[in-house]
Amino acid sequence: MKRLKDIRLTKVQLGRLLSRKQLNIYNYILGEHVVCVRCNDAAKEGIVVEEITLNYLNDIMVRGTCKICKGKVARIFEFGEDEEFFKRASDFRNSLL
């Protein structure tokens, strides 16, 4: 089976892919539940999102920097396991062809 390509997303595209519940989870986790290796703790003031990617598993990968120390952080949201999200993500991929 051919591996799917990673696709960079805008915040608007992400908003269209996520359900309201998933968007709430996304915002909550980014707000205070991303671990910063440099701070050796959660990025308690949140992160600055620099890149959002739909990965080959139809999960969301977020890369950015800690608002406190400016250290690089990343977080994966395993939304691809959700059947409805996986279908929306697949439809989105097909729309790009």
C-alpha positions as CSV (number, residue, x, y, z in Angstrom):
1,M,0.0,0.0,0.0
2,K,1.3,3.4,-0.9
3,R,2.0,5.8,2.0
4,L,-0.1,9.0,2.0
5,K,1.6,12.3,1.8
6,D,1.7,14.7,4.7
7,I,-0.4,17.9,3.9
8,R,0.2,21.3,5.5
9,L,-3.1,22.8,6.7
10,T,-4.3,26.3,7.3
11,K,-6.3,27.0,10.4
12,V,-9.4,27.4,8.2
13,Q,-8.8,24.0,6.6
14,L,-8.3,22.5,10.1
15,G,-11.6,24.1,11.3
16,R,-13.4,22.5,8.4
17,L,-12.0,19.0,9.1
18,L,-12.6,19.0,12.9
19,S,-16.0,18.6,14.5
20,R,-16.9,21.1,17.2
21,K,-16.0,18.6,19.9
22,Q,-12.6,17.8,18.3
23,L,-11.9,21.6,17.9
24,N,-12.6,22.1,21.6
25,I,-10.3,19.2,22.4
26,Y,-7.6,20.6,20.1
27,N,-7.8,24.1,21.7
28,Y,-7.9,22.8,25.2
29,I,-4.8,20.6,24.7
30,L,-2.8,23.3,23.0
31,G,-3.7,25.7,25.7
32,E,-2.0,23.9,28.5
33,H,-1.2,20.3,27.8
34,V,1.8,20.4,25.4
35,V,5.0,19.3,27.0
36,C,8.0,21.6,26.5
37,V,11.3,19.8,26.9
38,R,13.2,23.1,27.5
39,C,10.8,24.0,30.4
40,N,10.7,20.4,31.5
41,D,7.0,20.8,32.1
42,A,3.8,21.6,30.3
43,A,3.8,24.8,28.2
44,K,1.5,26.4,30.8
45,E,0.9,29.6,28.8
46,G,0.2,27.7,25.7
47,I,2.1,27.5,22.4
48,V,2.4,29.6,19.2
49,V,1.3,27.3,16.4
50,E,3.7,27.5,13.5
51,E,2.7,24.5,11.4
52,I,-0.3,22.2,11.2
53,T,0.0,19.0,9.2
54,L,-2.4,16.2,8.2
55,N,-0.1,13.2,8.4
56,Y,-0.1,10.0,6.5
57,L,-2.3,8.4,9.1
58,N,-4.8,11.2,8.9
59,D,-3.8,12.4,12.3
60,I,-3.1,16.1,13.0
61,M,0.5,17.1,13.8
62,V,1.1,20.6,15.3
63,R,4.5,22.2,15.6
64,G,5.2,25.4,17.3
65,T,7.0,27.2,20.1
66,C,6.4,27.4,23.9
67,K,5.1,30.9,24.8
68,I,7.3,30.9,27.9
69,C,10.7,29.9,26.7
70,K,10.3,29.9,22.9
71,G,11.4,26.2,22.8
72,K,10.2,24.0,20.0
73,V,7.2,21.8,20.8
74,A,5.1,19.3,18.9
75,R,1.9,17.5,19.5
76,I,0.0,14.7,17.6
77,F,-3.8,14.5,17.7
78,E,-4.8,11.0,16.8
79,F,-8.1,12.1,15.2
80,G,-7.4,9.6,12.3
81,E,-8.7,6.8,14.5
82,D,-12.2,8.5,14.5
83,E,-14.1,7.0,11.5
84,E,-15.9,10.2,10.7
85,F,-12.8,12.3,10.8
86,F,-10.9,9.8,8.7
87,K,-13.6,10.0,6.0
88,R,-13.5,13.9,6.1
89,A,-9.7,13.8,5.9
90,S,-9.8,11.3,3.0
91,D,-12.4,13.4,1.1
92,F,-10.2,16.5,1.7
93,R,-7.2,14.7,0.3
94,N,-9.2,13.6,-2.8
95,S,-10.3,17.2,-3.3
96,L,-6.7,18.2,-3.7
97,L,-6.1,15.8,-6.6
